Amino acid sequence: MARTTGSHSDITGPRVRAAALQLFARHGYAAVSMRQIAREVGVQAGALYNYTPDKQTLLFELMKTHMEELLEASSVRKSIEPLEALDEFTQLHLNFHAERPDEVFIAYMELRNLGPDNFAIIERMRRRYEDQLEAILRAGVEGKVFQVADTKVATMAVIAMLTGVNTWFREGGRLSLEEVGKIYTDMVRNAVGA
């Protein structure tokens, strides 16, 4: 199939991913066809296969990119004291995810649509991120800074609480993200008995 006039691989590839991201977040992966993605980008449906072998790969690549960026951002934490590290993790999670609402929605709601091999890769990446918080909590428990019965359960509870901000926070609302961050920092501290 011929490319649509004005289509260039260095421009169209990112546009395909951006259109898929927006459509998957708005309508759900299962409801979106390759034809819809092509229409959104302005190329013929067959041209999409120059950029991705199939819709599953497109979903996987969106999730994988999101997790790679999250892992990279979270690896630059500087604090080693458990309480400071927890505050830093809280702020990083809120700020990173607030800038990427579509990616967050897809990362949590579309896991069920990944094939087993792709799911396993994303699940391993998620565990690496969760392990960072669990290590902070474990260090805090060992240092008698935190009081939690089970660090794994506490890890999942804190991440769920932080990720939930994306479902209701809107820029320009009653509170700024910075104000919400301060409130959540206190709530996370309370949740782990700090």
GIKABEL-V827711 format. One record per pair of residues at least 12 apart in sequence whose ideal C-beta (glycine too) atoms are under 6 Angstrom apart, sorted by the first residue. I is the first residue (numbers start at 0). J is the second residue. D is the distance in Angstrom with one decimal. If there is no record, write none. Layout:
i;j;d
I;J;D
I;J;D
This chain:
i;j;d
0;43;5.0
0;45;3.6
0;46;5.5
2;46;5.7
3;41;5.8
3;42;4.7
6;42;5.5
12;50;4.8
14;40;4.9
15;40;5.5
15;50;4.7
18;36;5.2
18;39;4.0
18;40;5.0
19;36;5.2
19;57;5.0
20;61;5.6
20;101;5.3
23;105;5.4
24;101;3.8
24;104;4.9
24;105;5.7
28;58;5.6
28;109;4.8
28;112;4.6
33;47;5.4
33;54;5.7
55;114;5.9
59;117;4.2
62;106;5.6
62;121;5.2
65;102;4.3
65;106;5.4
66;124;4.0
69;128;6.0
72;95;5.4
73;91;5.8
73;131;5.8
81;135;5.7
81;138;4.6
81;139;3.5
81;142;5.8
81;144;4.9
82;144;5.6
82;193;5.9
84;135;4.6
85;135;5.4
86;184;5.3
88;132;5.6
89;183;6.0
89;184;5.1
89;187;5.0
90;180;5.5
92;161;4.6
93;164;5.9
93;180;5.2
96;165;5.5
97;176;5.5
100;165;5.3
103;165;4.9
129;154;5.5
132;154;4.9
133;150;5.2
133;154;4.4
136;150;4.4
136;153;5.5
137;150;5.1
145;191;4.3
145;192;5.5
145;193;5.6
146;192;3.2
147;191;5.3
153;191;5.8
157;187;5.6
